[in-house]
Amino acid sequence: RLRCRRAANMRFKLEDLDVFWPYDAVYPEQYDYMLELKHALDARGGCLLEMPTGTGKTVSLLSLITSYQYAHPECGKLIYCTRTVPEMTKAVEELKRVISHRNELLGLDASSAPFLGVCLSARRNMCVHPNVMEASDREQVDSLCRKKIAPWVRQRKGRPMPVQNTGATSSNGADAGNQRGAAATNGTGGAPHQEAAPGRELDIGDLEDFEAQGLCSFYETYVEKGSNVPLSNGIYTIDEMQEIGRKNRWCPYFVTRHVLSFANVVVYNYQYMLDPKVSQMVSKEISRDSIVVFDEAHNIDNVCIEALSVNFNRRSLEAASSNVRKLTNLIDKAKESDAERLRQEYERLVQGLSSTGVLGNGEEADVLSNPIHLPDDILNEAVPGNIRKADHFVKLLDLVVKHLKQRMRVERVVKETPLAFLHELQNNLQLEAKTLQFSYSRLSSLMRTLKIVDLEEFVPISAVADFLTLVATPKYKDGFMLIIEPYDPRTPNFSDPIIQFACLDASLAIKPVLDRFASVVITSGTLSPIDLYPKLLDFKPVVSRSLSMSIIRPCICPMVVTRGSDQTPITSAYSARGDKSVVINFGALLIEVAKTVPDGIVCFFTSYEYMENVVSEWYKLQILNRILDHKLLFIETKDIVETTLALDNFRRACDCGRGAIFLSVARGKVSEGIDFDRHYGRAVILFGIPFQYTKSHILLARLEYLRVRFQIREEEFLAFDALRQAAQCVGRVIRSKADYGLMIFADKRYNNASKRSKLPPWVTQFLKETNLNLSTEEAVTVCREFLRELAQPLPRGAQLTTMLQKADLDRLANRKDEEPMQISEQG
């Protein structure tokens, strides 16, 4: 992202800290960012920082924290949490650059330098077993993996059971259980970190024999190596771990899990830290003095809420009933198996006693040697206690599932607090909250005992157990709401009842993290208005700041278009959705921009439904044909494969000079994780303000909770949420200061100062008064002037004029040193 040279010896003082910086200059906002971050680390407190997109936030963060770790060896590891695999890879590549530069300055060899950085992701992203990798989705990958590595599977094949490591793992040898939400879908569960005494070196014959037995040769090699897995010092991306795993024939997923406890930097998904079940499995052994960073955290409150929410529909409850029947059958078979095992042992005992002459030939011997029926109490003692109690537990689950089915038969929306629901269970089913509180762990234990490998089949009943645990946990009595809807409000004529146990308070999920770790950093390019996050997360940062962008030239040109060519106001407001003139003016704006702007244009609509309606109208009115006269057109869909293919073709069209338009959706996949830098995104058009669906009963319940609990007004939160999404969309087109692009806010409501003020400072600082309240023709004129100016190449060295060179940084350091002296002299 930085358009300057790699530094030969860049190392500067930031107050009393030596910072190893991998470039030959620093942006002023990077310096300020690192300074604020250092103050937070010194104070051992939380930090909330917004830094302009495309100004090197990641390298600033990693340089400062790794330099701080180097200067303070007592400081713990860095836990860097982000959302997607591409973002993880970018962070690891930047970390490589930072540490490589530090090693060069210190004269250390990369392989001998005591530094280890790893990236942990789902099994689907890290597996190297050829048969498992062929699975089409993450659930199948997890299932195939468990079938090869479960302890009882390996035991049947005669493999020795390794010694469990107590760190960061679940007790389930096959998997940590079927996890709700991201844990279920991302396959975060796994076999425990295991250490075995190093045995003999496995040869090709051994590995082939493992595969022939249905085991995983990569996992067996990992177990055989134990704690001597040959992972040298270094920094590894997911791809590099896979490559090393193939070369050494050991499992990259479990090796990464194994080294988490002693790595200096760990990069992984938010869920590994925020979801209570996943964090207990993966992150519970991480030391309290570690530094936790949530990057790209503009939606962190939504991630927290999703981690503690559960939904059921009619199909999922039917599947849960099927799960209950299957569990009952498995328990019965286990009882029969154990009873038969006792009879066989008894017969062997009698035969042994008879053969040694202990038993005579009388009636006693006949009775003992012909036990037609063993007493029930003996049989019950032979059956393990957890199985005996299991049938009672499964009956409890069956009662709850039937109760939920009954509750689903409503004709109007029903809202209940957790306490009201528990009171109903106690009255109707005689179930106490204490009985329900450990339902999830009890079900996980039962499935381990029954040696169930296909955990994804039991996702529905696991969700029910998860729901019971949440609803019965005392600390969750506030901040939740049970909502039963007879149909989706958007399809009122179609009966599709749904039960939603919705978390309304984001602070509940992040509170364990804030209580456990002193240094928690929440950062993003779009946190404005920044003062709302401490309220939403119940977070008291010692540092909170939103930084503006230093200017080389006005690299972005935001503008607000409020009128079409016919002077008709344009808006995506719900009341205007049926106004055809708005659709026509949106189309006319896109046509004119497509004529004027070269290369790529990205458009964002407020929802999939609205985009489909507008594009359908454009097709009827022949507007699409007029757009295609100038550029190719690609559309984001809900299918990730289709969208990926559309993105690839969009880039190809831009690369060959044809130019293209990509129609996308705010809050969609593209708006969150795809960059349209350089010629891929010379303009972004935001058709409307991406407000949430305001008739959602969950949203209404959350708004009421925020008003009562945190004194956040409904209008304030809705505007905050919509504008942060808008900022995230327009930020896709500017990924460095050498880049440039147009940002067109096409809705008359953006002209309202109360809306614009919620945009980040790095947008508003470029928003001129003359670029407000524009018509389509006026906007096109502004576009032409901006592109004519910015298409000229930067003068040589112009970028460095706004950057801090080594001499500038030394002067800043000396000035800081002199200030205390001047004060003392005056005193």
Buried (B, 14 or more C-beta within 10 A) or exposed (E): BBBBEEBEEBBBBBEEBBBBBBBBBBBBBBBBBBBBBBBBBBBEBBBBBBBBBBBBBBBBBBBBBBBBBBEEEEBBBBBBBBBBBEBBBBBBEBBBBBBBBBBBBEEBEBEEBEBBBBBBBBBBBBBBBEEBEEBEEBBBBBBBBBBBBBBBBBEEBEBEEBEBBEBBBBEBBBBBBBBBBBBBBBBBBBBBBBBBEEEEEBEEEBBEBBBEBEBBBBBBBBBBBBEEBEBEBBBBBBBBBBBBBBEBBBBBBBBBBBBBBEBBBBBBBBBBBBBBBBBBBBBEEBEEBBBBBBBBBBBBBEBBBBBBBBBBBBEBBEBBBBBBEBBBEBBEEBBEEBBEEBEEEBEEEBEEBBEEEEBEEEEEBEEBBEEEEEEEEEBEEBBEEBBBEBBEBBEBBBBBBBBBBEBBEBEEEBBBBBEEBBEBBBEEEEBEBEBBBBBBBBBBBBBBBBBBBBBBBBBBBBBBBBBBBBBBBEEBBEBBBBBBBBBEEEEEEEEEBBBBBBBBBBBBBBBBBBEBBBBBBBBBBBBBBBEBBBBBBBBEBBBBBBBBBBEBBBBBBBBBBBBBBEEEBBBBBEEBBEBEEBBBBBBBBBBBBBBBBBBBBBBBBBBBEBBBBBBEBBEEBEBBEBBEEBBBBBBBBEEEEEBEEBBEBBBEBBEEEEBBBBBBBBBBBBBBBBBBBBBBBBBBBBBBBBBBEEEBBBBBBBBBBBBEBBEBEBEBBBBBBBBBBBBBBBBBBBBBBBBBBBBBBBBBBBBEEEBBEBBBBBBBBBBEEEBBBBBBEBBBEBBEEBBEEBEEEBEEEEBBEBBBBBEBBEEBBEEBEEEEEEEEEEE
